[in-house]
Amino acid sequence: MQVMRTQSLIKRTRMITLKAVLSILPSSFATAMPESESSLDVLIVGSGFSGIYNLYQLRKLGYSARIFDAASKSGGTWYWNCYPGARVDSEIPVYELSLPELWKDWTWTERFPGWKELRKYFAYVVDKLDVKKYISYDTRVVSAHWDSVSDRWTVTTDTGVVVHPRFLIFATGFASMPYSPAFKGLETFEGICHHTARWPEEDVDMKGKRVAVIGTGASGVQVIQEVGPVVKHLAVFQRTPNFAIAMQQRKVTVEEQKRRKEDGTYPAIFRRRLQTPSGFWQEALPKPFASATPEERFLHWQQTWAQGAFTFLVTNFYDYAINDDANKEVYAFWRNKVHARVTDSVKAELLAPQVQPHPFAAKRPSLEQTYYEVYNQPNVTLTDTSKYPIEEITPKGVRTADGVHHEVDVIVLATGFNITATITHIDIRGRKGKSLKEKWADGVYTNLGMAVSDFPNMFFTYGPQAPTAFSNGPTCIEIQTNFIVKCIKYMIDNNLTFIEPLPAAEEIWREQIWETNKAGPWLKAKGWYNDLNIPGKSIQPLNYAGGVGKYAKICEEVGQKGYEGFTLVTRLPTGQTRIWVHDQGKVDSEAQAGRESESETQPETAIVAVGA
Ligand code: N01
């Protein structure tokens, strides 16, 4: 069965490959690449982990690289998400760059740092790596168009700057385009209203105010537990309960970090996080749920719950998320934890209902500290918007379908992100003049979650179709940056003009995304894992779910095989164009699709297929 599938993929691949190669040739061939004054080897968009890491590695190799960032400071997510309580949910040192020149001299104060400390870390990083001079802040990229004459991108910004880089990296992550539902009357609200990911720098004083929080994802949970104790009244609007688990936050000392650096723990963690399915250092129990007694299971869960972080999930029985009995028992364990903390039985039932709303792990559970205790306050109300949706926002508050008008001074929209729009909201146009938004109108197609056909020399990181949500930022980003930087070096070293994926490779990758997601629980709930958090979108899994370690290996192998699954093109000084469609890594081999010019008479044997 598997063999037949593979053969048919190869067949399909061959056909698509031929089409792709013929269509890649521009109508006229340029003789040389004119160097514009504003040309750069690489332009990077965004100065979070990925942008800075790319910039540093590329400059180390001697390339002219620069970052444009719409923000006024580095930090990416941690620049924009400065809402009360914003805090990372991967513990240190997993959540930092693995460069020894950075971690050796940096110390944290908390196991899960908050946004202020993360911003300090980013300021330290750009200083220590001496890259700040290559970053233009307050500079938003508004368009990027490929120019088939110069074989460069033309990138324009909202400040009027235009540059012409050879390579373009969108280090924009998955969560930089906030999603705000089109609530009727939202614009009429007379109080203060902000999305968590566009929180004002100067903060909003919520002390003694009546506050509404709409949404109970990671952002909502954090805001609620932070502002709950200080507000006059808190109205929480929950559509789906968050299966939040114990963070077990604590202070970390300079001494313990020093010891872990000196005894080899830090470097071991940085290497280990590239080997596991989750990008953390732990792995699932190698035995099935059914092989353990109820007592063994209970004690294991108690122990991993007490350890905090995602340990409860990551070190669970390997089949807990897909075995219905196991999933129900995990849910019951979690539900007991919640009910033990929430005194009001009606609120407890809304937060952790008897009927399990969706499989555990189908949506991302948050890590909480005092979230459930907040609901014990008499001035906190909880409305189930799956039963009583928000009908309208009035000048004075929020009206729900049960007829209740919740009068508030502040509305916090903790309503998440439009994952694909993070990149597509920029007017990016490839070789054929088509925008990325148009290209992805019927679904996301990428190779390795990093590159798109018809969009030459363009990469993106920590976005759709990579392990993104099933990893943590720095881990995924380092894998991808290593791939991208090596690829750019390879292109430059081999005098190659541009690279882009084969459409066939994108189809295969998309199929991989579906297959790996079908093997888990992630398609069984509506949310940003599968693009269903945005009304009107069709289901499509947005993360590679085959495991971080496996993804790292795949990327490494693609590079070793001379960028299998990609088309590489070079312009010769004679004005001719040569195309390589890579297979098995024979980059300079005569057996490849080297061709001197576009011609209908080119033999089909010149076309080689990507591997299945
Ligand atoms: O967004 P979300 P988030 N009416 O999409 C609700 C990362 N992150 O910003 O679940 C009523 O998870 C929606 O309800 P439902 C992190 O990876 C990390 O919280 O769709 N409600 C949901 O409750 C995280 O997982 C950090 O039924 C509506 C909420 O809004 C990811 O980003 C901090 C609604 C959106 O939750 C996303 O987290 C911030 C409507 N019309 C972000 N529309 C940390 O590291 C939506 N909702 C901690």
Boltz pocket constraint, residues with backbone or C-beta under 6 A from the ligand:
constraints:
  - pocket:
      binder: B
      contacts: [[A, 81], [A, 86], [A, 87], [A, 88], [A, 89], [A, 90], [A, 175], [A, 181], [A, 214], [A, 215], [A, 216], [A, 217], [A, 218], [A, 219], [A, 220], [A, 222], [A, 237], [A, 238], [A, 239], [A, 240], [A, 364], [A, 385], [A, 390], [A, 414], [A, 415], [A, 416], [A, 417], [A, 526], [A, 527], [A, 528], [A, 533]]
      max_distance: 6.0
